[in-house]
Amino acid sequence: MNLFSQKIISTLLLSSLSFSSFALDIGKVAPEFSIKNIATQKLANLKHYQGKVIYVDFWASWCPPCRTSFPLLEKLAQDHKQNFQIIAINMDEEIEAMEAFLKKYPVSFDILRDPEGIWADTYGVESMPTSFIIDKKGIVRSIHSGFAKDDIHDIEKEIKHLLEEQ
């Protein structure tokens, strides 16, 4: 087999690997991001929240489970204001869709926009919503795909545990 054939086979093998094999894994450092905060119009980045437990939530207005999660996440944010931050990263291409959703489901936590999906790809997001719980040191401690009403109990338990850690 010549070198050209070997390169073609290698390329085909690499491209056949599942996207999720490149996704962010539990126990890894969460990738830094730089995304505009819709409230402040300033760039927000992960290191800005360093020292807090962070819940990063990728969501979209067309996502039915997001309609369930937002009121519950808002309550979670209100119940755990100390050393805890929710960052919701919107994936809508049209800003009007996001704005309409937020009028119906208002929240106090930070809303960022990633309409091109650059950061969703970096984090390996494959479904809506997908969330990442990141500890005070910036390590991904859990990943949640989808959302059902009862999920909030396990999420809150994880967050409380991480808030208690030094």
N, C-alpha and C positions, 0 to 999 in steps of 0.2 A: 504494500500500500504506500503510495507516495505521500509527501507532506501535504499537498493540497487536499487530498482525500481525507487525511487525518483531521485537518482543520475543519472541513465540512462536517464530519461526523461529530467532532467535539462541539461545534456550534449547535448542531441539531440536538445533541444530548442536553446541553445547557439550556436551550430554549424550551425543551420539553419538561423541564422541572416545573413543579407547581409554583405559582407566585407566592403562596404562603410559606414556602421554604425560605424566602427572603424576608418574611415579615418579622417584625419586632418580637422578641421572645421575652418571657418572664425571666427576671434576673439580670436583664441587660440594662444599660444606661439608656434612658429615654432620649431620643434625638432632639437636639436643640431646634427650635423653630423661630421664625420671625414673621409674624402675621399681624395685619392691621386689626386693632380693636375697634369695633364699630362705634362704641360710645365715645372714646377719646380721640379716635382717628390717628392714634400713635401706634407704632409697631410694638407688639408685645412679644416677648420671648420667654422661653421656659426658665432661664436663669433668673428672671425677674421674680419668680415665685419660689426660688430656692429656700429651703428650710421649712417648707410647708408640705403637707400631704396634698397631692393634686389629683383631681379627677378630670381627665381630658376626655371629652365626649365629642365624637364626630357625628353630626346629625344633619338632617335635611327636612324641609317643610313637608315634603311628600311622604315622609316616613310615618306610618301609623303608630309604631311603638314610641316614636319621639313625642307624640301627643300625650302618651301616657307618662313618659319619663319626666318631662319638663316640670310639671307641678310637684312631683315627688323629689326631684333634684333641688328645686327651689327650697322646699322644706328642709332638706338635708343641709343645704348651704346656710340657712337661717339657724338651724340647730347647732351647727359646728363652725361658728365664725372664727374661732381661735385656731390659727395654724392650719387651716384647711381652705382650699380654693378649688372651685369648679371652673374649668375653661371649656366652653362649648364652641366647637369649630364647625361652622356652617358650610355645607357643600353645595348649596343652591347656586345655579348659574345666574338666575335672575334675582337681583336684590329685593325686588318687590315681593317675591314669594316668601323670602325670609322675614321681611318686615311685617307682612300679614300674619305669619305664624306667631311672631313675637308680640303682636297686638293681642292675639287670642290667648297666648300663653306667656305672659310677661315674667321676666326673671331679673334678679339683681346681680347674678354672676356674670363674668366676662364672656362676651360673645365675639368671636373672631371669624373671619371669612376666608375660605379656601376654595373658591369656585372652580379653579383649574384642577383641584385634587392633588396638588403637589405634595402637601404634607400628609394627606391621607395615604398616598402611595408610599411615602417614607415610613409611615407607621404600619403599613401593610393592611389597611382597612379594606375589607371585602364585603361588608354588609352594613346597613344602617339600622340602628345606631351601633357604633362600636366605641367602647370606652376603655381607658387605661388608667389604672390606679398606680400612682407614682409616689414612692416614699420620700421622706425629707432629704434623702441623699441623691435623689434623681433616678432611682432604680425602679423599673417596672415590676410591680408586685402582683398584678393580676390584669387580665384582659377579659372583657365581657362583650360578646356579640349578641345583638338583639336586646330586647327589654320587655319584661312582663311585670305587672304591678308588684308581685311578690318578690321580685329581684332586689328591690330596695332594701329589704331586711338584711340580706347577705352583704350587700354593698356597704350598708351602714356599719355592720359588724366588722368588716375589713378595715374601714376607715377608722373606727374607734380603736381597733388594735394598733394600727400604725400611728395614730396620734399619741398613744400611750408609750410607744417605743422611744428611746432616747436617741 
